């Protein structure tokens, strides 16, 4: 039996805590809107809000993925003003041992022996304890991604929508609870098509976005799935990294709850065209034998979605789709029957609506319209909530929670991480001078 009152209470508590609201909420109608929208999916899940793989899954990164992640690590250090020429040379010389955290090429002049732990050698190139710890923690996060292991989950639980990008795994996106597109979490939550797929260690944990004493699943990896359960399944962008193996495992898991045979996931790509007015980007159906171009904005209805849609707006992500096998075969055979017939059939197979406007969890009557607020315009005005109530770092713009250390400089607040990096940069400037 689904306890809607408990879900409502937890939902309200998370919003009040994460947004630092100085007032109470009444999300009864928002939770009703969610429950009615996800009713069909919950039925497919046999009355459950979350389903989990029977056994853990393990994914090893490919050589290409490891190379990409190593370069991202190097770029992260450089971007934060930490990468010196000697330090970069050492890291690149030991690139082959990075994911095993082992030194393959010793540096006797720096007292770094063969086979020693790579991360421990960072102190030979850095002179600040906080910076060393930060670099070691960053390296550890990348190293742990080499072997990804955990249970695979499919969920329509409201807390999983709220925590789409909240975790203890050191990654984030614009849909964190302090992000510019946070309302998109609720927009997905109350539509009829969206499911959250994620990888977790199977244990609920405390997270900063949750009230004290509350625990939930920290997402090592996640991907949104959008499906009408009859014609198509859209696989959204993966965070914080892409894995074809995980995509296929999610596909195999979600298709167990779809009564028709679906194709394996196919790239639905983007096509860049050049005209006399400049460049333009149009999506196109790669499996369309007729070669006609279909604009994703016409195929995927996001009119009521509040947030940033990778499926529509991203210039780096190409939508991936699985379609009803029987209808796909019919569609392919119709591509020579004329443009109007092809387009009509294409729309029946590929069209989907993603996102709805959520009912405001404060007043329970109006709908949310802003991408960066969980409140409707009426409640924003009444509660004087045009600006966030919580304190944000003046550098990274992320929320500083009550239990976090705050560093004030020139009357501006900074989080511990940004303050440490600023101090490191100041030391570099002093040394150069």
C-alpha positions as CSV (number, residue, x, y, z in Angstrom):
1,X,0.0,0.0,0.0
2,X,1.4,3.4,-1.0
3,X,1.4,5.8,1.8
4,X,0.7,9.2,0.1
5,X,0.7,11.1,3.4
6,X,4.3,9.8,4.2
7,X,5.4,10.7,0.7
8,X,3.9,14.2,1.0
9,X,5.5,14.7,4.4
10,X,9.0,13.7,3.1
11,X,8.5,15.7,-0.1
12,X,7.7,18.8,1.9
13,X,10.5,18.3,4.4
14,X,13.1,18.1,1.6
15,X,11.9,21.2,-0.2
16,X,11.7,23.2,3.0
17,X,15.2,22.1,4.0
18,X,16.9,22.4,0.6
19,X,15.3,25.8,-0.1
20,X,15.5,27.1,3.4
21,X,11.9,28.1,3.3
22,X,10.8,30.1,6.4
23,X,7.2,28.8,5.9
24,X,5.3,25.5,5.7
25,X,4.1,23.8,2.5
26,X,1.0,21.9,1.6
27,X,1.9,19.6,-1.3
28,X,-1.2,17.4,-1.1
29,X,-2.4,18.4,-4.6
30,X,1.1,18.1,-6.0
31,X,1.5,14.6,-4.8
32,X,-2.0,13.7,-6.1
33,X,-1.0,15.1,-9.5
34,X,2.1,12.9,-9.4
35,X,0.2,9.8,-8.4
36,X,-2.4,10.2,-11.1
37,X,0.2,10.8,-13.7
38,X,2.4,7.8,-12.8
39,X,-0.5,5.5,-12.1
40,X,0.0,3.5,-15.3
41,X,3.8,3.1,-14.7
42,X,3.2,2.1,-11.1
43,X,0.7,-0.6,-12.3
44,X,3.4,-1.8,-14.7
45,X,5.8,-2.0,-11.7
46,X,3.2,-4.2,-9.9
47,X,2.2,-1.5,-7.5
48,X,5.8,-0.5,-6.6
49,X,7.3,2.9,-6.9
50,X,10.9,1.6,-7.3
51,X,12.1,-1.7,-8.9
52,X,15.7,-2.9,-8.5
53,X,17.9,-5.4,-10.3
54,X,18.1,-8.7,-8.6
55,X,21.9,-8.7,-8.5
56,X,24.5,-5.9,-8.7
57,X,25.8,-4.9,-12.1
58,X,29.5,-4.1,-12.8
59,X,30.8,-2.0,-15.7
60,X,34.4,-1.5,-16.6
61,X,35.4,1.6,-18.6
62,X,36.8,1.0,-22.0
63,X,40.3,2.2,-22.9
64,X,38.8,5.1,-24.8
65,X,36.6,6.1,-21.8
66,X,39.6,5.9,-19.5
67,X,41.6,8.2,-21.7
68,X,38.8,10.6,-21.8
69,X,38.3,10.6,-18.0
70,X,42.1,11.1,-17.5
71,X,42.1,14.1,-19.8
72,X,39.1,15.5,-17.9
73,X,41.0,15.1,-14.6
74,X,44.0,17.0,-16.1
75,X,41.6,19.7,-17.3
76,X,40.0,20.0,-13.9
77,X,43.3,20.6,-12.2
78,X,44.4,23.1,-14.9
79,X,41.0,24.9,-14.7
80,X,41.5,25.3,-10.9
81,X,45.0,26.7,-11.2
82,X,46.7,23.7,-9.7
83,X,48.4,22.1,-12.6
84,X,52.1,23.0,-12.9
85,X,54.3,21.9,-15.8
86,X,56.2,19.4,-13.6
87,X,53.0,18.0,-12.1
88,X,51.4,17.5,-15.5
89,X,54.5,15.8,-16.9
90,X,54.5,13.4,-13.9
91,X,50.8,12.6,-14.3
92,X,51.2,12.0,-18.1
93,X,54.3,9.8,-17.6
94,X,52.2,7.7,-15.2
95,X,48.9,7.8,-17.1
96,X,49.0,4.0,-17.5
97,X,48.9,3.5,-13.7
98,X,46.3,6.3,-13.0
99,X,43.3,4.0,-12.6
100,X,45.3,1.5,-10.5
101,X,46.6,4.4,-8.4
102,X,50.2,3.1,-9.0
103,X,53.4,4.9,-10.0
104,X,54.8,3.2,-13.2
105,X,57.6,5.6,-13.9
106,X,59.6,6.5,-10.7
107,X,60.8,10.1,-10.1
108,X,64.0,9.6,-7.9
109,X,64.6,13.4,-7.8
110,X,61.2,13.8,-6.1
111,X,61.7,10.7,-3.9
112,X,58.8,8.9,-5.7
113,X,59.6,5.1,-6.1
114,X,58.2,2.6,-8.6
115,X,55.0,0.9,-7.4
116,X,54.1,3.6,-4.8
117,X,50.6,5.0,-4.6
118,X,50.1,7.7,-7.2
119,X,47.8,9.8,-5.1
120,X,50.3,9.9,-2.2
121,X,53.0,11.4,-4.5
122,X,50.9,14.5,-5.2
123,X,52.3,16.1,-2.1
124,X,55.7,16.2,-3.9
125,X,54.3,18.8,-6.3
126,X,51.8,20.7,-4.1
127,X,52.5,22.7,-0.9
128,X,49.2,23.1,0.7
129,X,47.4,20.4,2.7
130,X,43.9,21.4,1.7
131,X,44.8,21.5,-2.0
132,X,46.6,18.1,-1.8
133,X,43.5,16.6,-0.2
134,X,41.2,18.2,-2.8
135,X,43.4,16.8,-5.7
136,X,43.5,13.4,-4.0
137,X,39.7,13.3,-3.5
138,X,39.2,14.4,-7.2
139,X,41.6,11.7,-8.4
140,X,39.8,9.1,-6.2
141,X,36.5,10.0,-7.8
142,X,37.8,9.4,-11.3
143,X,39.7,6.3,-10.3
144,X,36.5,4.8,-8.8
145,X,34.7,5.2,-12.1
146,X,37.0,2.6,-13.7
147,X,35.0,-0.1,-12.1
148,X,31.4,0.9,-11.6
149,X,29.3,-1.4,-9.5
150,X,25.9,-1.2,-7.9
151,X,22.2,-2.1,-8.2
152,X,20.3,-0.8,-11.1
153,X,17.0,1.0,-10.2
154,X,14.0,2.2,-12.1
155,X,11.9,4.7,-10.1
156,X,9.0,7.1,-10.2
157,X,9.3,7.9,-6.5
158,X,9.1,11.7,-5.8
159,X,12.3,11.7,-3.8
160,X,14.2,10.3,-6.8
161,X,12.9,13.1,-8.9
162,X,14.0,15.7,-6.3
163,X,17.4,14.1,-6.0
164,X,18.1,13.7,-9.7
165,X,21.4,15.4,-9.3
166,X,21.9,15.3,-5.5
167,X,24.4,12.6,-4.4
168,X,27.5,11.8,-2.4
169,X,29.5,10.9,-5.5
170,X,30.8,14.4,-6.2
171,X,28.9,15.1,-9.5
172,X,26.1,17.5,-10.2
173,X,24.1,19.1,-13.0
174,X,21.8,22.1,-13.5
175,X,19.0,20.1,-11.9
176,X,20.4,20.1,-8.4
177,X,18.0,21.6,-5.8
178,X,19.9,24.9,-6.0
179,X,20.2,24.7,-9.8
180,X,18.9,27.1,-12.4
181,X,16.5,24.4,-13.8
182,X,15.4,22.8,-10.5
183,X,11.7,23.1,-11.4
184,X,12.3,20.6,-14.2
185,X,12.6,17.9,-11.5
186,X,8.9,18.4,-10.6
187,X,7.9,18.8,-14.2
188,X,9.3,15.3,-14.9
189,X,7.8,14.0,-11.7
190,X,4.2,14.9,-12.7
191,X,4.2,13.8,-16.4
192,X,3.0,10.5,-17.7
193,X,6.2,9.4,-19.4
194,X,9.3,9.9,-17.3
195,X,11.2,7.2,-15.2
196,X,14.4,7.7,-13.3
197,X,17.1,5.0,-13.9
198,X,20.1,5.0,-11.6
199,X,22.9,3.0,-10.1
200,X,23.3,2.9,-6.4
201,X,25.1,0.8,-3.8
202,X,21.8,-0.3,-2.4
203,X,22.1,1.5,0.9
204,X,20.2,4.7,1.8
205,X,22.6,7.4,3.0
206,X,22.4,10.9,4.5
207,X,22.8,13.7,1.9
208,X,23.2,17.4,2.4
209,X,20.0,18.2,0.6
210,X,18.0,16.0,3.0
211,X,16.8,17.0,6.5
212,X,18.8,15.6,9.3
213,X,17.9,11.9,10.0
214,X,16.5,11.3,6.5
215,X,18.3,9.0,4.1
216,X,18.0,8.1,0.4
217,X,19.9,6.4,-2.4
218,X,22.9,8.3,-3.6
219,X,23.2,8.0,-7.4
220,X,26.5,6.9,-8.8
221,X,25.0,7.3,-12.3
222,X,21.6,8.2,-13.6
223,X,19.6,8.6,-16.8
224,X,16.0,9.7,-17.5
225,X,13.8,7.4,-19.5
226,X,10.7,8.7,-21.4
227,X,8.2,6.2,-22.8
228,X,4.6,6.0,-23.8
229,X,4.9,2.2,-23.1
230,X,3.5,1.4,-26.6
231,X,5.4,3.0,-29.4
232,X,8.7,4.4,-28.1
233,X,11.3,4.8,-25.4
234,X,13.6,7.8,-25.3
235,X,16.8,7.5,-23.4
236,X,18.0,10.9,-22.2
237,X,21.6,12.0,-21.5
238,X,23.5,10.0,-18.9
239,X,25.2,11.7,-15.9
240,X,28.0,12.0,-14.9
241,X,29.4,9.7,-17.7
242,X,28.1,7.7,-20.6
243,X,28.1,3.9,-20.7
244,X,26.7,1.9,-23.6
245,X,26.7,-1.2,-21.3
246,X,24.5,0.6,-18.7
247,X,22.2,1.8,-21.5
248,X,21.6,-1.7,-22.7
249,X,21.1,-3.0,-19.1
250,X,18.5,-0.3,-18.5
251,X,16.8,-1.1,-21.8
252,X,16.6,-4.8,-20.9
253,X,15.2,-3.9,-17.6
254,X,12.6,-1.4,-18.7
255,X,11.3,-3.4,-21.6
256,X,10.3,-6.1,-19.1
257,X,7.4,-3.8,-18.2
258,X,6.4,-3.0,-21.7
259,X,3.9,-5.4,-23.3
260,X,5.2,-5.1,-26.9
261,X,8.5,-5.9,-28.5
262,X,10.8,-3.0,-28.7
263,X,13.9,-2.5,-30.8
264,X,17.4,-2.1,-29.3
265,X,18.3,1.5,-28.6
266,X,19.3,3.4,-31.8
267,X,21.0,6.7,-32.2
268,X,18.6,9.3,-33.3
269,X,21.3,11.8,-34.0
270,X,21.7,15.4,-35.1
271,X,22.6,16.8,-38.5
272,X,24.4,20.1,-38.9
273,X,23.5,22.0,-42.1
274,X,25.0,25.2,-43.6
275,X,22.9,27.7,-45.4
276,X,23.6,31.2,-46.9
277,X,22.3,32.6,-43.5
278,X,24.8,30.6,-41.4
279,X,24.8,27.2,-39.7
280,X,21.8,25.4,-38.3
281,X,21.2,22.3,-36.4
282,X,18.4,19.9,-37.2
283,X,17.7,16.5,-35.8
284,X,17.1,13.8,-38.2
285,X,15.9,10.2,-38.1
286,X,18.9,8.0,-39.1
287,X,16.7,5.0,-39.7
288,X,14.5,6.8,-42.1
289,X,15.2,5.2,-45.4
290,X,13.6,8.1,-47.2
291,X,16.3,10.4,-45.7
292,X,13.8,13.1,-44.7
293,X,14.7,15.4,-41.8
294,X,12.5,15.6,-38.7
295,X,13.0,18.4,-36.2
296,X,13.2,17.0,-32.7
297,X,11.2,20.0,-31.4
298,X,8.3,18.9,-33.5
299,X,8.6,15.2,-32.5
300,X,9.1,15.7,-28.7
301,X,6.5,17.9,-27.0
302,X,8.2,19.8,-24.2
303,X,5.8,22.8,-24.2
304,X,4.9,22.3,-20.5
305,X,8.4,21.2,-19.4
306,X,10.1,23.6,-17.0
307,X,13.9,23.1,-17.4
308,X,16.7,22.4,-19.8
309,X,16.0,19.5,-22.1
310,X,19.1,17.7,-23.4
311,X,16.9,15.9,-26.0
312,X,16.0,19.3,-27.5
313,X,18.6,21.9,-26.6
314,X,21.9,20.1,-26.2
315,X,24.5,20.6,-29.0
316,X,26.5,17.6,-27.6
317,X,23.9,15.0,-27.0
318,X,22.0,13.0,-29.7
319,X,18.7,11.4,-28.6
320,X,18.7,7.6,-28.4
321,X,15.4,5.7,-29.0
322,X,13.9,2.3,-28.9
323,X,10.7,1.8,-30.9
324,X,7.9,-0.7,-31.3
325,X,9.5,-3.3,-33.6
326,X,6.3,-4.1,-35.5
327,X,5.5,-0.4,-36.1
328,X,9.1,0.4,-37.0
329,X,9.0,-2.2,-39.8
330,X,5.7,-0.8,-41.0
331,X,7.1,2.7,-40.9
332,X,10.2,1.7,-42.9
333,X,8.1,0.1,-45.6
334,X,6.0,3.3,-45.9
335,X,8.8,5.7,-46.6
336,X,8.2,5.4,-50.3
337,X,4.5,6.1,-50.1
338,X,4.8,9.8,-50.2
339,X,5.7,12.5,-47.7
340,X,2.4,13.0,-46.1
341,X,1.8,9.3,-45.4
342,X,5.4,9.0,-44.1
343,X,5.1,12.0,-41.7
344,X,1.7,10.8,-40.4
345,X,3.1,7.4,-39.5
346,X,6.3,8.9,-38.2
347,X,4.4,11.0,-35.7
348,X,2.4,8.0,-34.5
349,X,5.5,6.1,-33.8
350,X,8.0,8.7,-32.6
351,X,5.9,11.5,-30.9
352,X,6.0,11.8,-27.2
353,X,5.1,14.4,-24.5
354,X,7.6,15.0,-21.8
355,X,7.1,17.2,-18.8
356,X,4.0,18.9,-17.3
357,X,3.5,22.1,-15.3
358,X,3.4,21.0,-11.6
359,X,0.9,22.3,-9.1
360,X,2.6,24.6,-6.6
361,X,3.5,22.7,-3.4
362,X,2.8,25.8,-1.3
363,X,-0.7,27.0,-2.3
364,X,-1.8,23.8,-4.0
365,X,-3.8,25.6,-6.6
366,X,-1.7,27.5,-9.1
367,X,1.0,26.0,-11.4
368,X,4.7,26.7,-11.3
369,X,6.0,28.7,-14.2
370,X,9.6,29.5,-13.4
371,X,12.5,27.1,-14.2
372,X,14.4,28.1,-11.0
373,X,11.7,28.0,-8.4
374,X,9.4,25.5,-6.8
375,X,6.7,28.1,-6.2
376,X,4.1,29.7,-8.4
377,X,4.1,33.4,-9.1
378,X,1.4,34.1,-6.5
379,X,3.3,32.4,-3.7
380,X,6.6,34.0,-4.8
381,X,5.0,37.4,-4.4
382,X,3.1,36.5,-1.2
383,X,6.2,34.9,0.5
384,X,8.6,37.5,-0.9
385,X,10.5,34.6,-2.5
386,X,11.8,36.2,-5.6
387,X,15.3,35.5,-4.4
388,X,16.5,32.3,-2.8
389,X,16.4,32.3,1.0
390,X,19.6,30.4,1.4
391,X,23.2,31.6,1.2
392,X,25.2,30.8,-1.9
393,X,29.0,30.8,-2.6
394,X,30.0,33.9,-4.5
395,X,32.3,31.8,-6.7
396,X,30.6,28.5,-7.6
397,X,27.0,29.7,-6.8
398,X,26.1,26.5,-5.0
399,X,24.2,26.6,-1.7
400,X,26.1,26.8,1.6
401,X,24.2,24.7,4.1
402,X,24.0,25.6,7.8
403,X,26.5,22.9,8.8
404,X,29.0,24.1,6.1
405,X,32.0,26.3,6.9
406,X,31.5,29.9,5.5
407,X,34.5,32.0,4.5
408,X,33.9,35.8,4.1
409,X,36.1,37.9,1.9
410,X,35.3,41.5,1.1
411,X,31.8,40.9,2.5
412,X,31.1,38.0,0.2
413,X,30.5,34.4,1.3
414,X,32.6,31.5,-0.1
415,X,32.4,27.8,0.4
416,X,35.4,25.9,1.8
417,X,36.4,24.4,-1.6
418,X,36.4,27.7,-3.5
419,X,38.1,29.5,-0.6
420,X,41.0,27.0,-0.7
421,X,41.4,27.3,-4.4
422,X,41.4,31.1,-4.2
423,X,44.2,30.9,-1.6
424,X,46.1,28.5,-3.8
425,X,45.8,30.9,-6.7
426,X,47.0,33.8,-4.6
427,X,50.1,31.9,-3.5
428,X,50.9,31.1,-7.2
429,X,50.6,34.8,-8.0
430,X,52.9,35.7,-5.1
431,X,55.5,33.1,-6.2
432,X,55.5,34.4,-9.8
433,X,55.9,38.0,-8.6
